[in-house]
Amino acid sequence: MSLPPDLLDRARAVRLLVLDVDGVLTDGTLYYSANGEELKAFNIQDGLGIKMLCGSGVELAIVTGRSSRALELRAENLGIRYLYQGVERKLVAFEQLLRGLGLTPGQAACMGDDLPDLPLLARCALAVTVPEAPDALRARAHYVTRRPGGRGAVREACELILEAQGALQAQLAPYLA
């Protein structure tokens, strides 16, 4: 992946990746069962990207406006320790998270797809969005993934960070042996 030097510098500093859910970890479609249970579909390649990024020492967090048991299970499965659901003011949760981890906004990347994510993208060192995002997000993002939300966009962002930090080959090595 050939990336501009300023993007590499931003990604190199990342110690925390904060993800939105609907439209980022999923394709943004809401599914409801007949009894009203919300269902979500997650991409397995995104999951492996998250595990590789965690394996390199980068913390992961989810900050989302909705709440879902399916998301709790997925976060647990991926080893994501920081899960903030039902959050109306995402920037407040982001700043609490940074304080708790002893990090600065300059050490955080955020990935979102819609206007509620804009305050986080405006505050972090590396703002990532998906091609389906509104113009306001794409205009402020440092990187727009080639892959759509819920279809490998998170994996792409994880690999960008891993590559910038010189950790991608080490994370790929177990699969190349």
C-alpha positions as CSV (number, residue, x, y, z in Angstrom):
1,M,0.0,0.0,0.0
2,S,1.6,3.3,-1.1
3,L,0.5,6.0,1.3
4,P,1.3,9.8,1.5
5,P,4.0,10.7,4.1
6,D,1.6,12.8,6.1
7,L,-0.9,10.0,6.4
8,L,1.9,7.6,7.4
9,D,3.0,10.0,10.1
10,R,-0.6,10.2,11.5
11,A,-1.0,6.4,11.4
12,R,2.4,5.8,13.0
13,A,1.4,7.8,16.1
14,V,-1.8,5.7,16.7
15,R,-2.1,3.8,20.0
16,L,-5.9,3.7,20.0
17,L,-8.5,3.0,17.2
18,V,-12.1,4.0,18.0
19,L,-14.8,2.5,15.8
20,D,-18.4,3.3,15.2
21,V,-20.6,0.3,14.5
22,D,-23.5,0.8,12.1
23,G,-22.0,1.7,8.7
24,V,-18.4,0.9,9.8
25,L,-18.4,-2.6,11.4
26,T,-21.7,-3.4,9.6
27,D,-23.1,-2.2,6.3
28,G,-25.5,0.1,8.1
29,T,-28.6,-2.0,7.5
30,L,-30.7,-2.6,10.6
31,Y,-32.3,-6.1,10.8
32,Y,-35.1,-6.9,13.3
33,S,-36.3,-10.4,14.1
34,A,-40.1,-11.1,14.4
35,N,-39.9,-10.6,18.1
36,G,-38.1,-7.2,17.7
37,E,-34.6,-8.3,18.4
38,E,-32.0,-6.3,16.6
39,L,-29.6,-8.4,14.5
40,K,-26.2,-7.4,13.1
41,A,-23.9,-8.9,10.5
42,F,-20.2,-8.5,11.0
43,N,-17.4,-9.1,8.4
44,I,-14.9,-11.8,9.4
45,Q,-12.1,-10.0,7.6
46,D,-12.7,-6.9,9.7
47,G,-12.5,-9.1,12.7
48,L,-9.1,-10.5,11.8
49,G,-7.8,-7.0,11.1
50,I,-8.9,-6.0,14.6
51,K,-7.2,-9.0,16.1
52,M,-4.0,-8.2,14.2
53,L,-4.1,-4.6,15.3
54,C,-4.6,-5.6,19.0
55,G,-1.8,-8.1,18.6
56,S,0.5,-5.2,17.7
57,G,-0.3,-3.4,20.9
58,V,-2.8,-0.8,19.6
59,E,-5.9,-0.6,21.8
60,L,-9.4,-0.8,20.3
61,A,-12.6,0.8,21.4
62,I,-16.2,1.0,20.1
63,V,-18.3,4.1,20.7
64,T,-21.8,3.8,19.2
65,G,-25.1,5.5,19.6
66,R,-27.1,2.3,19.6
67,S,-27.1,-0.7,22.0
68,S,-27.1,-4.3,20.9
69,R,-26.5,-7.6,22.6
70,A,-25.1,-8.9,19.3
71,L,-22.4,-6.1,19.5
72,E,-21.5,-7.1,23.1
73,L,-20.9,-10.7,21.9
74,R,-18.8,-9.5,18.9
75,A,-16.7,-7.2,21.0
76,E,-16.1,-9.9,23.5
77,N,-15.2,-12.4,20.7
78,L,-12.6,-9.9,19.3
79,G,-11.2,-9.0,22.7
80,I,-12.3,-5.4,22.5
81,R,-12.3,-4.2,26.2
82,Y,-13.7,-0.7,25.7
83,L,-17.3,-0.8,24.5
84,Y,-19.5,2.3,24.9
85,Q,-23.1,1.7,23.7
86,G,-26.1,4.1,23.7
87,V,-23.8,7.1,23.6
88,E,-25.5,10.4,22.6
89,R,-22.4,12.5,22.9
90,K,-19.5,10.5,21.5
91,L,-16.9,13.2,22.1
92,V,-17.5,12.9,25.9
93,A,-17.0,9.2,25.8
94,F,-13.9,9.6,23.6
95,E,-12.3,12.1,26.0
96,Q,-13.1,9.8,29.0
97,L,-11.5,6.9,27.1
98,L,-8.3,8.9,26.4
99,R,-8.0,10.0,30.0
100,G,-8.5,6.5,31.2
101,L,-5.8,5.2,28.9
102,G,-3.4,8.1,29.5
103,L,-3.5,9.0,25.8
104,T,-3.8,12.3,23.8
105,P,-6.0,12.9,20.8
106,G,-2.8,12.9,18.8
107,Q,-2.4,9.2,19.6
108,A,-6.0,8.2,18.5
109,A,-7.6,7.2,15.2
110,C,-11.3,7.3,14.8
111,M,-13.5,5.6,12.1
112,G,-17.0,6.7,11.5
113,D,-19.6,7.0,8.8
114,D,-22.1,9.7,9.7
115,L,-22.6,13.0,11.3
116,P,-22.6,11.8,15.0
117,D,-19.0,10.7,14.4
118,L,-17.8,14.0,13.1
119,P,-16.7,15.5,16.5
120,L,-14.4,12.5,17.0
121,L,-13.0,12.6,13.5
122,A,-12.3,16.4,13.9
123,R,-10.5,15.8,17.2
124,C,-8.3,12.7,16.6
125,A,-4.9,12.4,14.8
126,L,-6.2,10.0,12.1
127,A,-9.8,10.4,10.9
128,V,-11.0,7.5,8.7
129,T,-14.3,7.1,7.0
130,V,-16.0,4.9,4.4
131,P,-17.0,5.7,0.8
132,E,-20.7,5.9,1.7
133,A,-20.2,8.6,4.3
134,P,-21.7,12.0,3.7
135,D,-19.6,14.7,2.1
136,A,-19.0,16.4,5.4
137,L,-17.2,13.4,6.7
138,R,-15.3,12.5,3.6
139,A,-14.1,16.2,3.4
140,R,-12.7,16.1,6.9
141,A,-11.3,12.5,6.8
142,H,-7.6,11.9,6.4
143,Y,-8.4,8.6,4.7
144,V,-11.4,7.2,2.9
145,T,-11.3,3.5,2.6
146,R,-11.7,1.8,-0.7
147,R,-13.9,-0.9,0.9
148,P,-17.4,-0.1,2.1
149,G,-18.5,-0.2,5.7
150,G,-19.2,-3.8,6.9
151,R,-17.3,-5.2,3.9
152,G,-13.7,-4.9,4.8
153,A,-13.3,-1.1,5.5
154,V,-12.1,-1.8,9.1
155,R,-9.6,-4.3,7.9
156,E,-8.2,-1.8,5.5
157,A,-7.9,0.8,8.2
158,C,-6.2,-1.7,10.6
159,E,-3.7,-2.7,7.8
160,L,-3.0,1.0,7.1
161,I,-2.0,1.6,10.8
162,L,0.0,-1.7,10.9
163,E,1.9,-0.8,7.8
164,A,2.7,2.7,9.0
165,Q,4.0,1.3,12.3
166,G,6.1,-1.4,10.6
167,A,4.0,-4.2,12.2
168,L,2.0,-5.5,9.2
169,Q,4.6,-8.2,8.1
170,A,4.9,-9.5,11.7
171,Q,1.1,-9.8,11.9
172,L,1.0,-11.6,8.5
173,A,3.9,-13.9,9.3
174,P,1.9,-16.7,11.1
175,Y,-0.3,-17.1,8.0
176,L,2.7,-17.2,5.6
177,A,4.6,-19.9,7.4
